[in-house]
């Protein structure tokens, strides 16, 4: 948990790419594990959510990841997903829906 952000991202990318090679799956795993890491640090979930809006965006930008892929995560990194109603949260086998549902339900 005390590894630098670049190293954490690379480890997550290597492991998640074994079964899910698309960059959006890597980003989803990265987001989820960064959220979990801060939960282990006993941070408040709303504080974590706000932290990740900056941290994830900054890191993905520094990696020059396709902005259209990053934009798929706008409900998490630019909006307030916790303010959405249950009707606006989707849960399916699609990685982004599952990630949003898990963060919304926290």
Residue frames as a rotation matrix with the C-alpha (Angstrom) as fourth column:
UNK 1
0.560 0.829 0.000 0.00
0.829 -0.560 0.000 0.00
0.000 0.000 -1.000 0.00
UNK 2
0.546 -0.398 -0.737 2.94
0.147 -0.821 0.552 2.33
-0.825 -0.410 -0.390 0.47
UNK 3
-0.290 -0.626 0.724 4.15
0.850 0.179 0.495 2.05
-0.439 0.759 0.480 -3.11
UNK 4
-0.749 -0.007 -0.663 4.19
-0.188 -0.956 0.224 5.16
-0.635 0.293 0.715 -5.33
UNK 5
0.207 0.965 -0.160 1.10
-0.425 -0.059 -0.903 5.74
-0.881 0.255 0.398 -7.47
UNK 6
0.126 -0.217 -0.968 2.91
-0.989 0.055 -0.141 4.84
0.083 0.975 -0.207 -10.71
UNK 7
-0.855 -0.503 -0.126 3.97
-0.481 0.860 -0.173 1.51
0.195 -0.087 -0.977 -9.30
UNK 8
-0.511 0.760 0.402 0.49
-0.129 0.395 -0.910 0.77
-0.850 -0.517 -0.104 -7.91
UNK 9
0.363 0.665 -0.652 -1.03
-0.742 -0.217 -0.635 1.53
-0.564 0.714 0.415 -11.31
UNK 10
-0.198 -0.533 -0.823 1.45
-0.923 0.385 -0.027 -0.73
0.331 0.754 -0.568 -13.14
UNK 11
-0.952 -0.103 0.290 0.84
-0.229 0.867 -0.442 -3.63
-0.205 -0.487 -0.849 -10.77
UNK 12
-0.132 0.984 0.116 -2.92
-0.191 0.089 -0.977 -3.25
-0.973 -0.151 0.176 -11.13
UNK 13
0.302 0.196 -0.933 -2.56
-0.921 -0.194 -0.338 -3.03
-0.247 0.961 0.122 -14.93
UNK 14
-0.625 -0.632 -0.458 -0.44
-0.721 0.692 0.028 -6.19
0.299 0.348 -0.888 -15.09
UNK 15
-0.894 0.288 0.344 -2.76
-0.001 0.765 -0.644 -8.21
-0.449 -0.576 -0.683 -12.88
UNK 16
0.018 0.991 -0.133 -6.08
-0.238 -0.125 -0.963 -7.02
-0.971 0.049 0.233 -14.33
UNK 17
0.050 -0.057 -0.997 -4.85
-0.979 -0.199 -0.038 -7.41
-0.196 0.978 -0.065 -17.89
UNK 18
-0.881 -0.330 0.339 -4.53
-0.301 0.944 0.135 -11.16
-0.364 0.017 -0.931 -17.40
UNK 19
-0.496 0.781 0.380 -8.29
0.720 0.615 -0.322 -11.46
-0.485 0.113 -0.867 -17.86
UNK 20
0.655 0.756 -0.002 -9.41
0.669 -0.581 -0.464 -7.99
-0.352 0.302 -0.886 -18.98
UNK 21
-0.253 -0.938 0.237 -7.02
0.926 -0.163 0.342 -6.26
-0.282 0.306 0.909 -21.36
UNK 22
0.243 0.385 0.890 -9.08
0.677 -0.725 0.129 -3.22
0.695 0.572 -0.436 -22.31
UNK 23
-0.727 -0.610 0.316 -7.88
0.258 -0.669 -0.697 0.03
0.636 -0.425 0.644 -20.79
UNK 24
-0.069 0.755 0.653 -11.31
-0.644 -0.533 0.548 0.76
0.762 -0.382 0.523 -19.31
UNK 25
0.761 0.271 -0.589 -11.07
0.187 0.778 0.599 -2.45
0.621 -0.566 0.542 -17.29
UNK 26
-0.226 -0.918 -0.327 -7.63
0.796 0.019 -0.605 -1.43
0.562 -0.397 0.726 -16.08
UNK 27
-0.651 0.028 0.758 -8.95
-0.221 -0.963 -0.154 2.01
0.726 -0.268 0.633 -15.10
UNK 28
0.428 0.894 0.129 -11.92
-0.466 0.096 0.880 0.45
0.775 -0.437 0.458 -13.29
UNK 29
0.563 -0.303 -0.769 -9.65
0.638 0.751 0.170 -1.89
0.526 -0.586 0.616 -11.30
UNK 30
-0.544 -0.819 0.185 -7.28
0.574 -0.524 -0.629 0.98
0.612 -0.236 0.755 -10.57
UNK 31
-0.302 0.526 0.795 -10.11
-0.499 -0.798 0.338 3.20
0.813 -0.295 0.503 -9.32
UNK 32
0.688 0.675 -0.267 -11.62
-0.177 0.513 0.840 0.44
0.703 -0.530 0.473 -7.18
UNK 33
0.358 -0.624 -0.694 -8.34
0.820 0.566 -0.086 -0.52
0.447 -0.538 0.715 -5.55
UNK 34
-0.683 -0.536 0.495 -7.38
0.260 -0.813 -0.522 3.10
0.682 -0.228 0.694 -4.92
UNK 35
0.123 0.813 0.569 -10.76
-0.586 -0.403 0.703 3.55
0.801 -0.420 0.427 -3.21
UNK 36
0.809 0.177 -0.560 -10.15
0.225 0.787 0.575 0.41
0.542 -0.591 0.597 -1.12
UNK 37
-0.181 -0.962 -0.205 -6.61
0.729 0.009 -0.685 1.54
0.660 -0.273 0.699 -0.25
UNK 38
-0.645 -0.041 0.763 -7.95
-0.269 -0.923 -0.277 4.76
0.715 -0.384 0.584 1.25
UNK 39
0.554 0.831 0.057 -10.68
-0.430 0.227 0.874 2.85
0.713 -0.509 0.483 3.11
UNK 40
0.496 -0.463 -0.735 -7.90
0.677 0.736 -0.006 0.83
0.543 -0.495 0.678 4.76
UNK 41
-0.657 -0.724 0.212 -6.38
0.472 -0.614 -0.633 4.16
0.588 -0.315 0.745 5.79
UNK 42
-0.321 0.658 -0.681 -9.67
0.908 0.011 -0.418 4.85
-0.267 -0.753 -0.601 7.64
UNK 43
-0.985 0.039 -0.171 -10.63
-0.087 -0.954 0.287 7.81
-0.152 0.297 0.943 5.48
UNK 44
-0.173 0.982 -0.074 -14.26
-0.151 -0.100 -0.983 8.84
-0.973 -0.159 0.165 5.10
UNK 45
-0.139 0.151 0.979 -15.88
0.810 0.586 0.025 7.56
-0.569 0.796 -0.203 1.89
UNK 46
0.872 0.470 0.141 -16.83
0.468 -0.710 -0.527 11.06
-0.148 0.525 -0.838 0.77
UNK 47
0.490 -0.803 -0.338 -13.28
-0.512 -0.579 0.634 12.27
-0.705 -0.138 -0.695 1.38
UNK 48
-0.335 -0.600 0.726 -11.99
0.225 0.697 0.681 9.33
-0.915 0.391 -0.098 -0.66
UNK 49
0.360 0.588 0.724 -14.42
0.858 0.097 -0.505 10.07
-0.367 0.803 -0.470 -3.46
UNK 50
0.973 -0.027 -0.230 -13.24
-0.077 -0.975 -0.211 13.69
-0.218 0.223 -0.950 -3.61
UNK 51
0.140 -0.989 0.049 -9.58
-0.425 -0.015 0.905 12.66
-0.895 -0.147 -0.422 -3.38
UNK 52
-0.252 -0.255 0.934 -9.94
0.526 0.774 0.353 10.24
-0.813 0.580 -0.061 -6.26
UNK 53
0.807 0.553 0.207 -11.59
0.487 -0.426 -0.763 12.79
-0.333 0.716 -0.613 -8.49
UNK 54
0.729 -0.620 -0.290 -8.28
-0.651 -0.759 -0.016 14.65
-0.210 0.200 -0.957 -8.48
UNK 55
-0.063 -0.865 0.497 -5.81
-0.569 0.441 0.695 11.80
-0.820 -0.239 -0.520 -8.06
UNK 56
0.084 0.153 0.985 -7.23
0.531 0.829 -0.174 9.48
-0.843 0.537 -0.012 -10.71
UNK 57
0.938 0.318 0.136 -7.71
0.288 -0.501 -0.816 12.25
-0.192 0.805 -0.561 -13.26
UNK 58
0.590 -0.782 -0.202 -4.22
-0.742 -0.624 0.245 13.62
-0.318 0.005 -0.948 -12.71
UNK 59
-0.196 -0.721 0.665 -2.58
-0.329 0.687 0.647 10.22
-0.924 -0.092 -0.372 -12.95
UNK 60
0.283 0.357 0.890 -4.48
0.653 0.609 -0.451 9.07
-0.703 0.709 -0.061 -16.04
UNK 61
0.990 0.030 -0.136 -3.69
-0.064 -0.772 -0.633 12.38
-0.124 0.635 -0.763 -17.75
UNK 62
0.281 -0.960 -0.015 0.00
-0.794 -0.241 0.559 11.95
-0.540 -0.145 -0.829 -16.95
UNK 63
-0.272 -0.335 0.902 -0.12
0.081 0.926 0.369 8.53
-0.959 0.174 -0.225 -18.63
UNK 64
-0.642 0.092 -0.761 -1.62
-0.702 -0.470 0.535 10.03
-0.309 0.878 0.366 -21.81
UNK 65
-0.687 0.522 0.506 -4.50
0.469 0.850 -0.240 7.58
-0.555 0.073 -0.829 -21.74
UNK 66
-0.723 0.464 0.512 -7.06
0.458 -0.232 0.858 8.15
0.517 0.855 -0.045 -24.49
UNK 67
-0.929 0.344 0.135 -9.36
-0.353 -0.719 -0.599 10.89
-0.109 -0.604 0.789 -23.17
UNK 68
-0.147 0.926 -0.349 -12.41
-0.768 0.116 0.629 9.15
0.623 0.361 0.694 -24.63
UNK 69
-0.118 0.040 -0.992 -11.69
0.383 0.924 -0.008 6.17
0.916 -0.381 -0.125 -22.37
UNK 70
-0.906 -0.257 -0.335 -11.21
0.406 -0.314 -0.858 8.42
0.115 -0.914 0.389 -19.35
UNK 71
-0.727 0.670 0.149 -14.45
-0.638 -0.740 0.212 10.26
0.253 0.059 0.966 -20.17
UNK 72
-0.129 0.681 -0.721 -16.37
-0.014 0.726 0.688 7.02
0.992 0.098 -0.084 -19.64
UNK 73
-0.295 -0.104 -0.950 -15.60
0.877 0.365 -0.312 7.48
0.379 -0.925 -0.016 -15.93
UNK 74
-0.630 0.012 0.776 -16.99
-0.003 -1.000 0.014 11.04
0.777 0.007 0.630 -15.73
UNK 75
0.486 0.868 0.106 -19.78
-0.133 -0.046 0.990 10.06
0.864 -0.495 0.093 -13.34
UNK 76
0.667 -0.321 -0.672 -17.08
0.732 0.449 0.512 9.04
0.138 -0.834 0.534 -10.87
UNK 77
-0.228 -0.939 -0.259 -14.35
0.958 -0.264 0.115 11.59
-0.177 -0.221 0.959 -11.55
UNK 78
-0.879 -0.085 0.470 -16.31
0.232 -0.936 0.264 14.70
0.417 0.341 0.842 -12.53
UNK 79
-0.043 0.948 0.315 -19.76
-0.353 -0.309 0.883 14.31
0.935 -0.073 0.347 -11.04
UNK 80
-0.611 -0.053 0.790 -21.21
-0.789 0.121 -0.603 13.24
-0.063 -0.991 -0.116 -7.70
UNK 81
-0.590 0.354 -0.726 -22.36
-0.207 0.802 0.560 9.69
0.780 0.481 -0.400 -8.26
UNK 82
-0.858 0.238 -0.456 -23.63
0.514 0.424 -0.746 9.46
0.015 -0.874 -0.486 -4.69
UNK 83
-0.671 0.632 -0.389 -26.29
-0.378 -0.742 -0.553 12.04
-0.638 -0.224 0.737 -5.57
UNK 84
-0.650 0.427 -0.628 -27.83
-0.597 0.225 0.770 9.87
0.470 0.876 0.109 -8.29
UNK 85
0.211 0.787 0.580 -30.97
-0.931 0.342 -0.126 7.88
-0.298 -0.513 0.805 -7.58
UNK 86
-0.241 -0.266 0.933 -30.99
-0.201 0.955 0.220 4.11
-0.949 -0.135 -0.284 -7.69
UNK 87
0.707 0.605 0.366 -32.81
0.255 0.265 -0.930 4.25
-0.660 0.751 0.033 -11.04
UNK 88
0.846 -0.436 -0.308 -29.73
-0.522 -0.560 -0.643 5.93
0.108 0.705 -0.701 -12.52
UNK 89
-0.185 -0.895 0.406 -27.32
-0.880 0.335 0.336 3.25
-0.437 -0.296 -0.850 -11.33
UNK 90
0.641 0.341 -0.688 -26.85
-0.678 0.672 -0.298 0.24
0.361 0.657 0.662 -13.55
UNK 91
-0.114 -0.673 0.731 -25.43
-0.755 0.537 0.377 -3.08
-0.646 -0.509 -0.569 -12.53
UNK 92
0.915 0.279 -0.291 -24.56
-0.403 0.648 -0.646 -5.55
0.008 0.708 0.706 -15.20
UNK 93
0.664 -0.721 0.197 -21.54
0.645 0.686 0.337 -7.53
-0.378 -0.097 0.921 -16.22
UNK 94
0.520 -0.461 0.719 -20.10
0.413 -0.602 -0.684 -4.36
0.748 0.652 -0.123 -17.79
UNK 95
-0.220 -0.762 -0.609 -17.11
0.907 0.071 -0.416 -3.26
0.360 -0.643 0.675 -15.74
UNK 96
-0.840 -0.107 0.532 -18.09
0.019 -0.986 -0.168 0.41
0.543 -0.130 0.830 -15.58
UNK 97
0.166 0.970 0.180 -21.64
-0.391 -0.103 0.915 -0.36
0.905 -0.222 0.362 -14.40
UNK 98
0.516 -0.015 -0.857 -20.31
0.603 0.717 0.350 -2.68
0.609 -0.697 0.379 -11.71
UNK 99
-0.585 -0.790 -0.182 -17.75
0.727 -0.411 -0.550 -0.13
0.360 -0.454 0.815 -10.52
UNK 100
-0.634 0.392 0.667 -20.31
-0.319 -0.918 0.236 2.69
0.705 -0.064 0.707 -10.38
UNK 101
0.446 0.865 -0.229 -22.79
-0.164 0.331 0.929 0.49
0.880 -0.376 0.290 -8.51
UNK 102
0.242 -0.417 -0.876 -20.19
0.837 0.546 -0.029 -0.55
0.490 -0.726 0.482 -5.96
UNK 103
-0.833 -0.548 0.078 -19.06
0.454 -0.757 -0.469 3.04
0.316 -0.355 0.880 -5.28
UNK 104
-0.363 0.791 0.493 -22.65
-0.416 -0.610 0.674 4.33
0.834 0.040 0.550 -5.20
UNK 105
0.522 0.654 -0.548 -23.61
0.103 0.589 0.802 1.65
0.847 -0.475 0.240 -2.67
UNK 106
-0.445 -0.789 -0.424 -20.78
0.561 0.124 -0.819 2.48
0.698 -0.602 0.387 -0.25
